[in-house]
Amino acid sequence: MKSTTLSLFLLLPFFLFSQSSTSILEEVTHGYADNNGVKIHYATIGEGPLVVMLHGFPDYWYTWRDQMAALKADFQVVAMDLRGYNLSGQPAGVDNYQMQHLMQDVVAVINANGKEKAIIVGHDWGGGIAWQLAIHRPEVVEKLIVCNLTHPTSQAAENLKVWASNDNTSYTDDFRQHTSETLPVTWLSGWVKDAEAKKQYDKAFSRSSVESMVNYYKANMPTKDQRAAWLQDPKLPDLPKVKVPVLVIFGTKDKYVLKGGLNNTWDYVASDLTMVTLPKAGHFVQQDESEMVSKSMRMWLLRD
């Protein structure tokens, strides 16, 4: 039977668990998976059921440092660099960033760690990949945790409202034109609040490809003309229901992903769905409210 929980605040246990992320850089083991010649870097820590974590834009594996510290006692936690970022491969060409390649990168990492499926955790673009894996590659997904990215059908419904009311305007139109000159490292890491973490981000982004980052949008987001055609005869995606348990964690101060996209998520999930909404957190919820996010993940994963 499906159950939907809108807030876990009253259910969270009043205990503290040891969570030190400062040593994660020294504790993790690094590895690479291969997807048709594209190397995918990941950092791994802990032992147990496999958890694979996917970051968003602009980010890299280190975004999950607090959650890795919180879960390492009971899980093998693997945090990926998505293609184009940090130490992962940076293939040229827009087509190399289509969703099917992004999904296969995750499968390659799962297989490189000796497993056929994993608990998938994603944020932003990583959340989009995570949703698509659960929908189109359910055989590789054990459970699903998504941070600040809504189900693609709910997201399409929100986009329809916005584009119909703002003369079909989207920030992605200008974003497609960006280069390394217009998106310098200092801008890419500007959202990072922790001074020591920002040093690590600057290093990671200096190794990353702005062209690759922009190609995610070119390969997977509609152009203005494509949006206009859709608005003439809008149809929401008719996708298979997600059949694994889902935890959605959402910082409601997000300025980029509309919280209205949370509506009707339960209609697209055939298993149990849990939602945690955090009113003090913005888009980067895993860092804005890292302790609450870590506790929520840990409690939900260990509830059985």
N, C-alpha and C positions, 0 to 999 in steps of 0.2 A: 504494500500500500504506500502511495506517495505521501510524504510529509514535507511541509514547507515551514521553515523557521525564519522569521524576519529579523530576529535579533537573538544573539547568544549571550548578551551581557549578563543576564541573570543565571545562566547555566554554567558560565566559566568558573572553574574551581579557584578558590582563593588560596593559591599556593604559588610559590616561586620556584622555578627550576633554573639550574645553572645555565647561563647563556652568555658566553663570552665570544664575541666575534673578532676580537683584536688579533687572535692567534690563527684565524682561519687561513690566512695567506701562507703561514708556515706549516699548517697541518694537512692541507689538501694534497692529494696526489693528482698529477696532470696526465691526461691521456688524449688520444686522437682517434676519431672514427673516420672512415672513408665512405663517401657517398659518390660513387661514379667519378672518382678522381678529385673531389673537393674534400679537403680535410676539415673536420669539425672538431675544434678543441673543447675539452670539458675539464672541470675540476671535480674531484670526488672525495668524499669523506664518509666514514661510518660503515657499518655492516648491517645487513638485514634486507627487507623488501626494498626494491629499487624505486627511488623517487627521482624523476628527471625534471629539472626546472629550466624554464625558457624565459629569457628577459625580453624587454621591448625596446622602444626607441626613445632617446639615445641611451644605451645602457650596455652592460656586459655581465658576465657570470657573477661578478662580485656583488651585484645588487641583492643577492640572496644570502649574504654572509650571516645575518642574524638567524634566518630560518635554518640554514645549514647547521649552525651551532645548536639550535634547539632540537633538531631532529636526528642528529648524528648518533645518539645513543641507541636508537631503535631502527634506524633505516640506513641504507646506503644512499646518500644524497649526491646526485650528479647535477651540477649546474653547467649548462652549455654556453658557449659563445655562439650566437647565431652567425650564419655565413655573412661575411662582410665585416664582422666585428672582431676587434682585438686579435687573437691568435688563430682564428678560423680562416679558412680560405676565402678569397675575394674574387670569385670569377667575374669576368667582364660580361656585359650584355644584360638587358632587361629580362629576357626570357629565363635566365638562370635564377631569378628570384620569384618565379611563379609558385603558387601555394603547394603544388605537388612536390616540388623540390625541397621546400621548407619542411614539409611533413616527413619526407624520406630522410632528411638529415636527422630527425629525432629517432626514427626507426633505426638508423645506422648506429646512433649512440646507444640505444637499448641493446642492440645485438652485440656491439663492441664490449659491453659489460656482461655478456653471457646470458642475457635474458631475451624472452620473446615478447614480454609486455611489461609495463611499468605504471606507477602512479604518475600522472602528468600534471605539472604545475606551470601555469603561464601567466604573464602580465603583459598588457598592451599587445604589441605584435605577437609576443609569445602566447598570450591568451587567445589571440585569433587562431594561431596554429594549433593550440590545445583543443579549442572547440572543433576545428575541422578534423583533427585526428579522431576525436570521440565520435564524430558524425560519419566520417568516411573510412576510417581505419580502426574500427572498434576492437579488432582483434589484438591491438597492441596497447590498449588502454585499460588499466585495472580500476582506477578511480581518477576523478578529474577535479582539480582545484584551479579556479580562474580568478585573477585579481584585476579589477578595473578594466574589464572588457566584456561586453554583453554578448549574448547568443546572437549569431548572425541574422536570424529572422527578426528578433526584437530590435536589433540595431538597424536593420533595413526599414522597419516601421518608423523609427525615430528619424532616420535620415529623410524619409519621404515627407514627414511633417516639416522638417527644417528647410529642405530644398524647395518645397512648394511655397514656403512663406518668405524666402529670402532671395527670390529671383535666381535660384539654382546656383548659389554662390558657395564655394568650398575652399578652405585654406589649402587643400591639396593642389589646387591649380597653380598657385604661386610656388608651392613647395617643390613641385617637379623641376623647377628651374634652378634649384640650389646647387652650389658647388662647394669645394673645400674652402674657397675664398669667402663665400657668403655664410658658410656654417663652420667657422673655425673651432678648434678644440675648446677655447675658452667659452664659446657659446654652448657647445654640446654638453659641457660639464657644469654649466651655470646653475642647474637645478640642484646640484649636490650640496647639501647643507653642512655635512661634516668635513672639516678642513683636511683631516688626514685621509679620509676616503677620497676627497677631491684630487689629491695627488695621484692616487692610483688610477682614478678615472682619466686624468690628463694623459697618463702613460698609455692607457688602453686605447683612448681615442686617437692618440698620435699614431697608433699602429692600425687603426681602422680605416675603412673606405667610405667617404661621404657619398661617392657615386653608388656604392652598394646600398647604403641606407635609403637613398632617394629611390633606388630601383624597386624597393619593396612597395612603394606607393605607385610607381609607374606600372608595375606588373599586376597589381592586385586591386587597385582602386579605380573607379570609373572616371573617365574624362568628362568635361563639361557637356560635350555632345552626347556621350553615352547616358549621362544623367538626364539630359533633356528628353531623349528618346524614351527612357524609362518613365519619366513623369507623364508622358502622353498616355501611357497604358501601364500603370504600375501594378506589378504582381510581386507579392512577397515570396521569398524562397520557400519551396515545399521540400523540406529536408527530412531524412530519417531521424527519428527521435533518438536522443542520447540514452543509452541503455545501462550506463554505469552510474554509481552514486556521484553526485556533484556538490562541491562546496564553492560558492561564489562569495568573494570578499570584495567589498566596494567602498572606497573612500568617497563620500558624497560631495566633497568640495572639488571634485574633478572638473577641470575647465575644458577638457578635450572629449571625454566619453560621457554622453548624456545619461544621467541616472534613470531617466524615463525608460531606457532600454532594459532595465531590470523587469519591467512589467511583462507578464505573460511568459516568463522564462519557464515556469512550471508546466506550460502547455507543450514544451519542446523536450522535456525530460521524462523518460518512462520509468526511471528509478527514483530514489529519494533525492531531494534537493534541499540544501541548507543555504541560507543567505545570511551573511554578517555585514551589516552596514555600519560604517565608522564615520560619524559626522565631523570629526576633527581632522580627518585625513583627506589629502588631495589625490592626484593621479598616481603618484608613486607611494601607494598605500603601504607597501612592504617596508618602506623606510620611514614614512611619516608616523606610522603606528606599528613599529616593528614588533614590539612585545606582544601586543594584542593579536597581530597577524600570526606570529609564531605560536602563541598559545592556542589560537583557534584551529590552526592546522594540526597541531599535535593532539589536541583533544578529539578532533574529528577523525583523525587517522587511527587513533588508538581506542576508539569508542567500542569496538567489538571485543 
